[in-house]
């Protein structure tokens, strides 16, 4: 008896190990994996991989059927194991025993199922003739068993069998090439400065791998790289300025978030004032005097926070209609948390290059401010932009300053200044020379809905150093 159990377990384990092996092979021929290898003639390799995937998946479908029918017998649902003892053929969706029986019932009018349509497979009323004759006979026996065995009817049917739902090769290839191209663009665009989509495209023109993948993605060999890069970046970028990514009706939500952040900063400053901005060290916690002093400081800090700040209300969450574009919602979500590869400055395009101005989303607040300030001065000093044109960049700087003061207001060793204070002074001076009140920054809207403004004068920043 023990020997029988051992044999049974070994057989089941062998099938499971074989399935695991096939699943690993399947992963190796996915579009993502083939693109990662970046071998020559990638188009041909993708075609071979697509064919290999169909073969491997068909083997997995066949093997899963063997495992199912083996288990049916182990549980006493069939008198014998209706399994195949030779090399398994490729079994496509629609060719399993229960699917053939379902297709026959559909054809005879016994069933009105839309299962085949729903799962993207073709109904087959006949057993494939290109299978080995003994395998065909086995499938006939399985169909007969399902028809006559009331227990099998309950479990070997469309409601309980593995569906093998899988996104088609073309759709997965499209996503894989898109993400590969975006990653390549991001790697090229990882600079601590602003740049345009046209500039990125120029850097990629001599990248043969990029050209190959771009041709696959675009479905043509003569892809316009500048157009392609611009389209891809537009789908994975979000404007730096809140008023450009959010609709006017949603701006009060953004202001509510700003108010919450400001109150939290005040609380942080109070904690630092009383020395409770860090947990009490374990060693100090064992000393009663230090522990008591820390507890007293906590109470004092809490009292001052209640007096100066009060209760901080939870700011409202965003909804999809709050964003100007559906893509912004996908990248930001209900909390407006950045997930994009690039931030953009729509309306700040330079002369002779109308493509979108962008920066890498991995830049720190200080790096962003420095890059925006440099772009601002170049437009103002070298292209003669007036206040109305410069406003988007001033708004972007204004929204960054609280974060600069929070994270970058230590003395910078290069400029010997507190960079949060520095950029606030820079902003105020620019507003003064442009005759623009700071309150105008919070009421500013993109040109399509904004009012006109004017002005102009120069000041050196750390961005120029």
N, C-alpha and C positions, 0 to 999 in steps of 0.2 A: 504493500500500500504506500509506504514511504517513497519507494522508488517511483511509483506512478505520480505521486504529488510532485516529486522533484522534476520529473520529465515535463509535467504540465507547466510548472513554474518556469523552467528553462525555455520552453517554447514561447510562453507569453513574454518573458524577458527578452528573448531574441527579437520578437516582433517590435517591442518597444525600442530596443537599441537600434534596430534598423530604421525605424521611423525617425529617431533622433538624428541618425546619420544623414538621412535624406533631407531633414529640415536644415541641417547645417550646410549641405550642398546647395539647397535652395537659396539660402542667404548669400552665398558666394556669387550667384548669378543675378542678383538684383541690380536694377539700374544704378542705385547709389554706390554699390560695391564696384561695379565696372568703371564708373566715373572716377572713383577714388584711385584706381590703378593707373589711370592716365597712360595707357599703352598706345602705341601707334595704330592708326586706322581704327579709331574708336567706334566709328559707325558700324563697321563689319563685326567688331567684337560684341557690340550691343545686339546685333541681329542674331549672332550665334547664341548669346546669353538668353535671348527671348525664347529661342527654340529649346534650349537646354532646360529652361524653367518649365516649359510646358511638359517636357518629358519627366522631369523630376516630380512635378506636382501630380501628374497622372499616375506615377508609381506610388506616391503617397496615398492617393485616393484608393488605389487597389489594395495597398497594404492595410489601410484602415478597415476596409471591408473584410479582409482576412481576420483581423483582430476582433472585429465585431462578431463574426460568425463563430470564431473559436470560443469566445466568451459565452455565446448563446448555448453552445454545447456543454461548456463547463457547468452552467447553471441548469442543465437538464431540459432546456427548451427544445432541443433537437436530439434525435436518436443518435446521430453521428455528426462529426465536425465537417461541415460542408466547406472545407478549405482546399486550397490549391497547393500542390506539392512541387511545382516546377517554377520556372522564372515567370514572375508576374508581368502581364502586359500593361501598357499605359491605359488607364481608364479615365475617360473624360467625364465632366459633369453631364448628367443625363443618361449615362451608360450603366449606372449601378442597378442591381436587380430590382430594388423597390421603385426606382425611377422609370425603368422600362415598363413595369406593371402599372405604374401611375399613368404613363403615357398611353398605354393600351386602354385603360379605363376612361381616359379623357377622349380618346378617339371613338370609343363605343358609346359615349354619352353617359357612362356611369359616374363620371366625375366632371365638375366644372371648375377645377382648380386653376388658379393663375400662378401657381408655384414656379413653373418653369420661366414664365415671363418675369416674375419678381426676382429670380435669382440669375437671370441672364443666361440660361442654358436652353438647349434645344431638346424637345421631347423626342425620344427614340422608341418606337414601338417594336423594333427588331434588334436582336442581339448582333453586334458588329461581326461581319463574316471574316474580317481579317484577323480576328483572334484565333488562337489555336483551338482545334475542335474540342479538345477535352475541357478547355476553359469555357467554351460556349455551352457545353453540356452541364458544367457546374452551375453556370448562371441560370440555366433552365430549371435545374433542381432547386436553386434558391428561390426563384420566382414561384415555383409550385409550392414550396414549403411556406412561403409568406401567404399564399392564397389559401392554403388549407390549415395552417397552424394559427389558432386564434390568439395565442400568446405573442407570436412574432408580428401579427398584424398590429398589435398595440405598440410595439417598440421599433420595428424596422420599417419606418414610414417617414414621410416628409416632416413630421412634427418633432421627431426625436433623433434623426440622423444628423451627422455633422454637415453643415451647410457649405463649407469651403468658400465662404464669401471672400472675395478678393478683388481689390481694385484692379482694373485692366492694366496691361503693360504700358499702353500709350499714355494713360493718365499718370501712372507712376513715373514714367520716363520724363514727362513734361515737368512734374514737380521736382524730380531729381536734378534735371538740367537747370531748372530755374534757381534752385538753391545752390547748386555748384557755381553758377555764374555770379550770384549775389555774394557768395563767400569770396570769390576771386576779386570782385569789385571792392568789397570791404577791405581785403588785404592791401589792395593798391591804394585805397583811400584812407588808410590809417596814418594820417598826418595831423599835426597840431596846428592846422590852419584851415581856412575855408577854401573850397575849390568848386568848380562847376562840373556838371556831368560831361560836358564836352572835353574838359581837361582829363577826366578819368578815362574817357573813351580813347583819347590820343595815347595814353600810356598803355592801353591794352591792344593797340593795333598790331603790335609785333609779337603778341602772345599767341603762338600757334595753337596751343591747347584751348585757349579761350575762343579762338576763331572756330575750331572744330565743334566745341560744345555749343557755341552760339548758332552754328548752322543746323545742328540737330534740334535745338530748342525752337528756332525760327522756321524750320522745315524748308530751308533754302540756303544755298551756298553764298549768295550775294546779300548777306545781312548788313543793314546799315547800323554799324556799331554805335554811333552816337544816339540814334533813335532807340536802339535796344537798351543801352545803358540808362538813358533817361527814363524809359518806361519801367525798368526794373527798380531803379532807385526811387522813383515816385511811389512805387508800391510798398517800399520798405523804409519810408522816411516820414517824419512828422514835423510840422513847423515848430520852431523854437518859441515863437510868440503865441501865447494862449489865445489871443483874439483871432488868430489865423487858423487855428485848429478847432476852436469852439465857435458855435453860433452865438450871436449877440445875447440871445435869451438865456444862454448857459453861463455867461460871464459872471453873474452873481454867485454861482456855485464856486467858480474859481476864486473869487474874492473871499468867499467864506473859508476856503482852504487856506488862503494866504493869512487870514486872520488867525486861524487855528495854529498855523506854523509859527506865527509871531508870538502868540501867547505861550506856546511850548518853549520858544527860545527865552522868553522872560523867565519861565519856570526854571530852565536850565541854568540861567545866570544866577538866580536866587540860590539854587542848590550849590553852585560853585562858591558863592559868597559865604555860605555857612560850612563849606567843606564837606558836603554830603553828596557831591556829584559822582562819587565812587563808593562802592561797598566798603565797609569796614574790613580791614585785613584780618585774616584768621588769627594771627598772633595777637593783634590788638584786642580782638573780641574776647580773649581770655583774661584781659586785664580789666577789672571792674571799673576803674576810674575812666579809662578810655572808652569803654563800652557805654557808660553812663553819659559821658560827654557827647558821644556820637548820637545817642538817643535824644538828648536835649537839643542838639543842633538840628536833628530831623524835625522835631516839633516846632522849633523856631522857624525853620525854612517853610514848613507847611503853613504856619500861621501867616507868614509874609506873602506866600503864594495866594492864600485865600483873600488877603487884603488887596493885593495888587492885581491879581489875575481873576480870581473867582473860579467858577466852574467853566470848564472848556466844553462847549457843546460839540457833538459829533457833526462834522460837515456833511452836506448831502452828497450822495453818490451820483455819478454821471450815468446817462442812458445813451443808447445809440443815436437818437435824434439830436442829442446835444452837440455832436461832432459834425463838422462841415462835410466830411467825407466818410463813407463806410469803412474805408481802410484805416482811418485814424482810430475809429472805435475798436477795430480788430487788434491794433497794435497797442492801444492804451487801456481799454476796458473801463469798468465802472469807477476805478480809483485814479485814472489818468496816469498809470504807472508805465514808464517807458520800456518798450520791448523792441523798438525799431533798431536798425543798423545805423541809420543816419538821422541827423536833425537838419532841417532845411530853413532857409530864409527867403520865402517867396516874395517877389517884388524887389529883390536886391541884386538882380542880374546886372552884370557889368556891360559896358559898351562893347558891341561886336560879338557878344556871346549871350544869347537869350536863354541858355539852358539853366536849369535850377541850380542855385547856390546851396551847397550842403557842407556839413561837417560830420566827422565820425562820431557816433553816439558814445563811443568809449572815452571821449575827452572829459576831463574833470570840469567842474564849474569854472575854475580859474583859466584853464586852457580854452574853454569856450569863450569866456569873456575876452581874453587876449586875442583870439582869432577874429571875433566879431568886431572888436575895436580896430584891429588892423584893416579889415575889409571896409569898415566905416570911413577911416581916414583916407584910404585910397580912393574911394568914391567921392568924398568931399573935396579932397585936395587935387586929385589928378583928373577927375571927371566933372567937377563943378556942380555936384548935386546940391539941391536946395533942401530946406527943412522937411518939406513934405515927403521927398524921396528918402531922406535919412531916418525918418521916424520909426520904421520897423526895427532898425538896428538899435536905436535908443530904447525902444520898448523892450527888446530882448535883453539889453544890458540891465535895465531897471528891474526886470524880473529875476535876474541872476544875482544882483547885489546882496539880497538877504542871505543867500547861500554862500556867497563869497565871505561875508562877515562871519558866518557860522563856522565854515570849514577852512578858510584861507586867510584869516585876519591876524596871523602871527607875522612877525617881521620877516619879510622876504630877504634872504641873504644877497640876492643879486641887485635888488632895487632899494634895499634898506627901508622898506615901507610896508605897512599893513595893506595887503592887496584889496581887501574889501573896502577899506577907507579910501584907498587910491582910486579905485574905479568909481566909487560914489562921487568923489571930487571931480573926476574926469567927466562923468555924466552931468553933474550940476553945471560945470563950466561950459560944456557944449550946449546945454539948454539955455544958458544965459546968453551966449553969443548968437544963438539962433532965435532968441526972443520967444522961447516956448516954455510955458509954465510946466512944472513937473506933473501937475494934476492932469495935463493933457495926455500924458502917457497912459494913464489908467482908463481914459475915455476913448483912446485911439481905436479905430477900426480899419480893416484893410481897405484899399482904395475903392473897391466896388461900392462900399457903403459909408466910407469915411468922408469927413469934411476936409477942405483944403487948408494947408498951413504953409508957412514960408520961412526963410532965414539963411545963415552961413558964416563960419570962421574956424581957424585951425588951432589945434593943441596937440603936443607930443604925448604919446602914451608909452607904457611898457611894451606894447605890441610892436613899437617901432625900434626898440632898443636892440 
